[in-house]
Amino acid sequence: MKTITFITGTRADYGKIKSLILELQKKKNKFKTNLIITGMHNIRKYGYTIDEINKDKILNCYSFNNQSKNATMDIILANTIKGINKFLLNNHTDLIVVHGDRVESLAGAITGCLNNIKVAHIEGGEISGTVDEILRHSISKLSHLHFVTNKIAKQRLLQMGEKKKNIFSIGSPDVDLILKKNLPNLSKVKRRYNILFGNYAIFIFHPVTTELKKIKYQIQTFLNLIVKSKFNYIILLPNNDLGSKIILEKIFLLKKRKFSNIKILPSMRFEYYLTLLKNSNFIMGNSSSGIMEAPYYGVPTIDFGSRQKNRAKLSSVISLNDFSKLNNLINKFKQKKHKYKPLRYFGTGNSQKKFLSILNQKRIWSIKNQKQFIQLNFKKF
């Protein structure tokens, strides 16, 4: 039996790995799963989403707090390494599974690599344009197995010196949930979160850590336009990266004004969020959800700034670098629902079955922990 330890620090990465964990739990004779829960999941102002995880009947959960008030990302990284190391000292693990580009994932990859434990990285090889991309590539270099969304991501990992036979294209695991036919219906979702209006848009705006001086102006301008538009909005709070305090302050000031057409939520259960996204007029801000999930439903995305600038250029995504055209776009999409042709750029589903099939291969477990850089055959200049 192989023991596999997953790590989650945000609502987003949990949505990506949930289906993989549940699939492995079905194979109790072959795999034991652990889940380390930390980061935003344990913070009240972000919705204390550990409660949502507990509802999913995930086995063998271990939770710890990795941050205190005003902790910077480097301190959070150090605290997370300590917390994961404490778990590993008392719990045998054959493979650590991390997702994406968060500091919790980087901590998991560092801890695994330095403790002679294999590391698997979900959704490596993606590019964005911010510090997140640097973290993602660092995680890939610390990982032994790579589960990517498509061929382009695979090519990038090859360019980074990763071994071809250890890169597997399984699509984005949350596509299994995106394409799920039995998502909660919209009425149920609205009742659960007390959403009292009809048509609506979703707004999510995360900090770009290298552009701190711009954040205050950007979030205030967005919120002013939201109020001015007199349309209905569901606003989800940002992640907890450096700069999030500025965004939260402005959103909480807006909340005090008690607009009946604006619903502010700290977080949501992922399946419920997908139902809201699927039925929205548009999504606006700088969340990767507008790039990776909204196109599957044909929902328009107004993507602002540099956070996703190097992501895939899809027809339903309108990218803006300033606010000059934003008001016109809001007015266009609030009038009626503009559905684009659904696009399946990040996979076609069934990722959990592909993931399981790969872990069932004997070769996977004999991969050497000492990695070698694979040199590409460059032409001589």
C-alpha positions as CSV (number, residue, x, y, z in Angstrom):
1,M,0.0,0.0,0.0
2,K,1.2,3.5,-0.9
3,T,0.5,6.5,1.3
4,I,-0.2,9.8,-0.6
5,T,-0.3,13.1,1.2
6,F,-2.1,16.0,-0.4
7,I,-1.6,19.7,0.7
8,T,-4.2,22.5,0.5
9,G,-4.0,26.1,1.5
10,T,-6.7,27.8,-0.5
11,R,-10.3,27.2,-1.7
12,A,-9.0,27.2,-5.2
13,D,-6.4,24.4,-4.9
14,Y,-8.8,22.3,-2.9
15,G,-11.2,22.5,-5.8
16,K,-8.5,21.1,-8.0
17,I,-7.4,18.2,-5.8
18,K,-10.7,17.1,-4.2
19,S,-11.7,14.7,-7.0
20,L,-8.3,13.1,-7.0
21,I,-8.4,12.4,-3.2
22,L,-11.9,11.0,-3.4
23,E,-10.9,8.7,-6.3
24,L,-8.0,7.3,-4.4
25,Q,-10.1,6.8,-1.2
26,K,-12.1,4.3,-3.2
27,K,-9.0,2.1,-3.5
28,K,-8.4,1.4,0.1
29,N,-6.5,-1.8,-0.6
30,K,-3.9,0.1,-2.7
31,F,-3.7,3.7,-1.3
32,K,-4.0,5.5,1.9
33,T,-4.5,9.3,1.6
34,N,-3.7,12.1,4.0
35,L,-4.8,15.7,3.6
36,I,-2.8,18.6,5.2
37,I,-5.1,21.6,5.6
38,T,-3.6,25.1,6.3
39,G,-3.5,28.6,4.9
40,M,-6.7,30.5,4.2
41,H,-8.8,27.4,5.2
42,N,-8.1,28.2,8.9
43,I,-8.8,31.9,8.8
44,R,-12.2,33.2,9.8
45,K,-12.3,36.3,7.6
46,Y,-11.8,34.1,4.6
47,G,-14.7,31.9,5.4
48,Y,-13.0,29.2,7.6
49,T,-13.3,26.8,4.6
50,I,-12.0,23.9,6.7
51,D,-15.6,23.4,7.6
52,E,-16.5,22.8,3.9
53,I,-13.7,20.3,3.6
54,N,-15.0,18.4,6.6
55,K,-18.3,18.0,4.9
56,D,-16.7,16.1,2.0
57,K,-15.8,13.1,4.2
58,I,-12.1,13.4,3.4
59,L,-10.1,10.8,5.5
60,N,-7.0,11.4,7.6
61,C,-7.0,15.2,7.8
62,Y,-4.3,17.2,9.6
63,S,-4.7,20.9,10.2
64,F,-2.4,23.6,11.4
65,N,-2.2,27.4,11.2
66,N,0.7,28.8,9.1
67,Q,0.2,32.5,9.6
68,S,-0.4,35.2,12.1
69,K,-1.6,38.8,11.6
70,N,0.5,40.7,9.1
71,A,2.7,37.8,8.3
72,T,4.6,38.2,5.0
73,M,4.7,35.4,2.4
74,D,8.3,34.4,3.3
75,I,7.3,33.9,6.9
76,I,4.2,32.0,5.9
77,L,6.4,29.8,3.7
78,A,8.7,29.1,6.7
79,N,5.8,28.3,9.0
80,T,4.3,26.0,6.5
81,I,7.6,24.0,6.0
82,K,7.7,23.6,9.8
83,G,4.1,22.4,10.0
84,I,4.5,19.9,7.1
85,N,7.8,18.6,8.5
86,K,6.1,18.0,11.9
87,F,3.5,15.9,10.1
88,L,6.0,13.9,8.1
89,L,8.1,13.1,11.2
90,N,5.2,11.1,12.6
91,N,3.4,9.9,9.4
92,H,5.0,7.8,6.7
93,T,4.5,9.2,3.2
94,D,5.4,7.8,-0.2
95,L,4.3,10.8,-2.3
96,I,3.4,14.4,-1.6
97,V,0.9,16.0,-4.0
98,V,0.7,19.8,-4.4
99,H,-1.1,22.0,-6.8
100,G,-0.3,25.2,-8.7
101,D,1.6,28.2,-7.4
102,R,0.9,28.9,-3.8
103,V,3.4,29.2,-1.0
104,E,1.8,26.1,0.7
105,S,2.5,24.1,-2.4
106,L,6.1,25.4,-2.5
107,A,6.5,24.4,1.1
108,G,5.3,20.9,0.4
109,A,7.6,20.5,-2.5
110,I,10.6,21.8,-0.6
111,T,9.9,19.6,2.4
112,G,9.4,16.5,0.2
113,C,12.5,17.1,-1.8
114,L,14.7,17.6,1.2
115,N,13.3,14.6,3.1
116,N,13.8,12.2,0.2
117,I,10.1,11.9,-0.6
118,K,8.7,12.0,-4.1
119,V,6.6,15.1,-5.0
120,A,3.8,15.3,-7.6
121,H,2.8,18.7,-9.0
122,I,-0.6,19.4,-10.4
123,E,-0.9,22.0,-13.2
124,G,2.8,22.8,-13.6
125,G,3.9,24.4,-16.9
126,E,1.3,27.2,-16.8
127,I,2.4,30.8,-17.2
128,S,0.6,34.0,-15.8
129,G,2.9,37.0,-15.5
130,T,3.3,37.6,-11.8
131,V,5.3,36.2,-8.9
132,D,2.9,33.2,-8.9
133,E,4.5,32.0,-12.1
134,I,8.0,32.0,-10.4
135,L,6.6,29.9,-7.5
136,R,4.9,27.5,-10.0
137,H,8.1,26.9,-11.9
138,S,10.1,26.5,-8.7
139,I,7.6,23.8,-7.5
140,S,8.0,22.0,-10.8
141,K,11.8,21.9,-10.4
142,L,11.3,20.3,-7.0
143,S,8.8,17.7,-8.2
144,H,9.3,14.2,-9.7
145,L,5.9,13.7,-11.3
146,H,4.0,16.3,-13.3
147,F,0.3,16.2,-14.1
148,V,-0.4,19.0,-16.6
149,T,-3.5,20.4,-18.3
150,N,-2.4,20.2,-21.9
151,K,0.4,19.7,-24.4
152,I,1.6,23.3,-24.2
153,A,2.2,23.0,-20.5
154,K,4.1,19.8,-21.1
155,Q,6.3,21.5,-23.7
156,R,7.2,24.2,-21.1
157,L,8.2,21.6,-18.6
158,L,10.4,19.9,-21.2
159,Q,12.0,23.3,-21.8
160,M,12.7,23.5,-18.1
161,G,14.7,20.2,-18.2
162,E,12.0,17.8,-16.9
163,K,11.9,14.2,-18.0
164,K,9.3,13.5,-20.7
165,K,8.2,10.2,-19.4
166,N,7.4,11.7,-16.0
167,I,5.0,14.4,-17.5
168,F,1.4,13.3,-17.8
169,S,-1.4,15.3,-19.5
170,I,-4.6,14.7,-17.5
171,G,-6.3,18.1,-17.8
172,S,-7.3,20.3,-15.0
173,P,-8.8,18.1,-12.2
174,D,-11.6,20.7,-11.5
175,V,-12.9,20.1,-15.0
176,D,-14.4,16.9,-13.5
177,L,-16.6,19.1,-11.3
178,I,-17.1,21.8,-14.0
179,L,-18.7,19.3,-16.3
180,K,-20.6,17.5,-13.6
181,K,-24.3,17.1,-14.5
182,N,-25.6,17.1,-10.9
183,L,-24.3,20.4,-9.7
184,P,-26.6,22.2,-7.2
185,N,-29.4,24.1,-8.9
186,L,-29.3,27.9,-8.8
187,S,-32.3,28.3,-6.5
188,K,-30.6,26.0,-3.9
189,V,-27.3,28.0,-4.2
190,K,-29.1,31.4,-3.8
191,R,-31.0,30.1,-0.7
192,R,-27.8,28.8,0.9
193,Y,-26.0,32.1,0.5
194,N,-29.0,34.4,0.9
195,I,-28.7,35.9,-2.6
196,L,-31.9,37.7,-3.2
197,F,-31.5,39.2,-6.7
198,G,-31.9,37.8,-10.3
199,N,-29.3,38.3,-13.0
200,Y,-25.8,39.1,-11.6
201,A,-22.1,39.3,-12.3
202,I,-19.2,37.9,-10.2
203,F,-16.3,40.0,-9.1
204,I,-13.0,38.6,-7.8
205,F,-9.9,40.8,-7.5
206,H,-6.6,39.5,-6.1
207,P,-3.5,41.5,-5.2
208,V,-0.5,41.5,-7.5
209,T,2.3,41.5,-5.1
210,T,4.8,43.3,-7.4
211,E,2.3,46.1,-8.0
212,L,1.4,47.2,-4.5
213,K,1.3,50.9,-5.3
214,K,-1.5,50.3,-7.9
215,I,-3.8,48.2,-5.8
216,K,-5.6,50.9,-3.9
217,Y,-6.5,52.9,-7.0
218,Q,-7.5,49.7,-8.9
219,I,-9.8,48.3,-6.3
220,Q,-11.4,51.6,-5.6
221,T,-12.1,52.3,-9.3
222,F,-13.6,48.8,-9.7
223,L,-15.9,49.3,-6.7
224,N,-17.0,52.7,-7.9
225,L,-17.9,51.3,-11.3
226,I,-19.8,48.5,-9.7
227,V,-21.9,50.9,-7.7
228,K,-22.4,53.2,-10.7
229,S,-23.6,50.3,-12.9
230,K,-26.5,49.6,-10.6
231,F,-26.3,45.9,-11.6
232,N,-26.3,42.9,-9.2
233,Y,-22.9,41.6,-8.1
234,I,-21.5,38.8,-6.0
235,I,-18.1,39.8,-4.7
236,L,-15.8,37.1,-3.4
237,L,-12.9,38.1,-1.1
238,P,-9.3,37.9,-2.5
239,N,-6.6,35.4,-1.5
240,N,-4.3,36.4,1.3
241,D,-1.2,37.5,-0.7
242,L,0.7,40.6,0.2
243,G,-1.7,43.5,-0.7
244,S,-4.9,41.7,0.2
245,K,-5.3,44.0,3.3
246,I,-5.8,47.0,1.0
247,I,-8.5,45.2,-1.0
248,L,-10.3,43.9,2.0
249,E,-10.5,47.4,3.6
250,K,-12.2,48.8,0.5
251,I,-14.6,45.9,0.2
252,F,-15.6,46.1,3.9
253,L,-16.2,49.8,3.6
254,L,-18.5,49.0,0.7
255,K,-20.3,46.4,2.8
256,K,-21.1,49.0,5.4
257,R,-23.1,50.9,2.8
258,K,-25.5,47.9,2.6
259,F,-26.3,47.9,-1.1
260,S,-29.1,45.4,-1.8
261,N,-27.7,44.6,-5.2
262,I,-24.2,43.6,-3.9
263,K,-23.6,40.4,-2.0
264,I,-20.1,40.0,-0.4
265,L,-19.0,36.5,0.5
266,P,-15.7,35.4,2.1
267,S,-15.7,32.1,0.2
268,M,-18.0,29.4,-1.3
269,R,-18.2,25.7,-1.6
270,F,-16.7,25.0,-5.0
271,E,-19.6,23.2,-6.5
272,Y,-21.9,26.0,-5.5
273,Y,-19.5,28.6,-6.9
274,L,-19.6,26.7,-10.2
275,T,-23.4,26.9,-10.4
276,L,-23.2,30.7,-9.8
277,L,-20.5,31.1,-12.4
278,K,-22.4,29.0,-15.0
279,N,-25.5,31.2,-14.6
280,S,-23.8,34.6,-14.3
281,N,-23.9,37.3,-16.9
282,F,-20.1,37.7,-16.7
283,I,-17.1,37.5,-14.3
284,M,-14.8,40.4,-13.8
285,G,-11.5,41.0,-12.0
286,N,-8.2,39.1,-12.3
287,S,-9.0,35.6,-11.0
288,S,-7.8,32.6,-13.0
289,S,-11.4,31.3,-12.7
290,G,-12.2,33.7,-15.5
291,I,-9.6,32.0,-17.7
292,M,-9.8,28.4,-16.7
293,E,-13.4,27.8,-15.7
294,A,-15.7,30.4,-17.1
295,P,-14.9,29.5,-20.8
296,Y,-16.3,26.0,-20.2
297,Y,-19.7,27.6,-19.7
298,G,-19.3,30.2,-22.4
299,V,-19.5,33.0,-19.7
300,P,-17.7,36.2,-20.7
301,T,-14.7,37.3,-18.7
302,I,-13.5,40.8,-18.2
303,D,-9.9,40.2,-17.1
304,F,-8.0,43.2,-15.8
305,G,-4.3,43.9,-15.4
306,S,-1.1,41.7,-15.4
307,R,-2.1,38.8,-13.1
308,Q,-3.3,36.6,-16.0
309,K,-1.6,38.4,-18.9
310,N,0.3,35.4,-20.2
311,R,-2.5,32.9,-19.9
312,A,-4.2,31.3,-22.9
313,K,-6.0,33.9,-25.1
314,L,-9.5,32.5,-25.4
315,S,-12.4,34.1,-27.3
316,S,-14.6,34.6,-24.2
317,V,-11.9,36.5,-22.3
318,I,-11.6,40.3,-22.8
319,S,-8.3,41.6,-21.4
320,L,-7.9,45.2,-20.2
321,N,-4.9,47.1,-18.9
322,D,-6.8,50.2,-18.0
323,F,-10.3,51.3,-17.1
324,S,-11.2,53.3,-20.2
325,K,-13.4,50.5,-21.8
326,L,-14.6,48.8,-18.6
327,N,-17.8,50.8,-18.1
328,N,-19.0,50.1,-21.7
329,L,-18.2,46.4,-21.3
330,I,-20.2,46.2,-18.0
331,N,-23.2,48.0,-19.7
332,K,-23.0,45.5,-22.6
333,F,-22.9,42.3,-20.6
334,K,-25.4,43.4,-17.9
335,Q,-28.2,44.0,-20.5
336,K,-28.4,40.4,-21.5
337,K,-26.5,37.2,-21.2
338,H,-23.9,36.9,-24.0
339,K,-22.9,33.2,-24.2
340,Y,-19.8,32.3,-26.1
341,K,-19.1,28.9,-27.6
342,P,-17.8,26.7,-24.6
343,L,-14.1,26.0,-24.9
344,R,-12.3,23.0,-23.3
345,Y,-8.8,24.2,-23.4
346,F,-7.7,22.8,-20.0
347,G,-9.0,19.2,-20.5
348,T,-12.1,17.3,-21.2
349,G,-12.7,15.7,-17.8
350,N,-12.0,12.3,-16.2
351,S,-8.8,13.6,-14.7
352,Q,-9.2,11.5,-11.6
353,K,-9.4,8.2,-13.5
354,K,-6.2,9.2,-15.5
355,F,-4.5,10.2,-12.2
356,L,-5.4,6.8,-10.6
357,S,-4.2,4.9,-13.7
358,I,-0.8,6.6,-13.6
359,L,-0.3,5.9,-9.9
360,N,-1.2,2.3,-10.5
361,Q,1.9,1.9,-12.7
362,K,4.8,0.2,-10.9
363,R,7.3,2.3,-12.8
364,I,6.1,5.5,-11.0
365,W,7.2,4.2,-7.6
366,S,10.7,3.2,-8.8
367,I,11.5,6.7,-10.1
368,K,14.7,7.9,-8.5
369,N,14.4,10.7,-6.0
370,Q,17.6,12.3,-7.3
371,K,16.5,14.2,-10.4
372,Q,18.6,14.9,-13.4
373,F,18.3,17.9,-15.7
374,I,17.4,16.8,-19.3
375,Q,19.3,18.9,-21.8
376,L,17.4,19.8,-25.0
377,N,19.3,19.3,-28.3
378,F,20.1,22.9,-29.1
379,K,21.5,23.7,-32.5
380,K,25.1,24.9,-32.5
381,F,25.4,28.6,-33.1
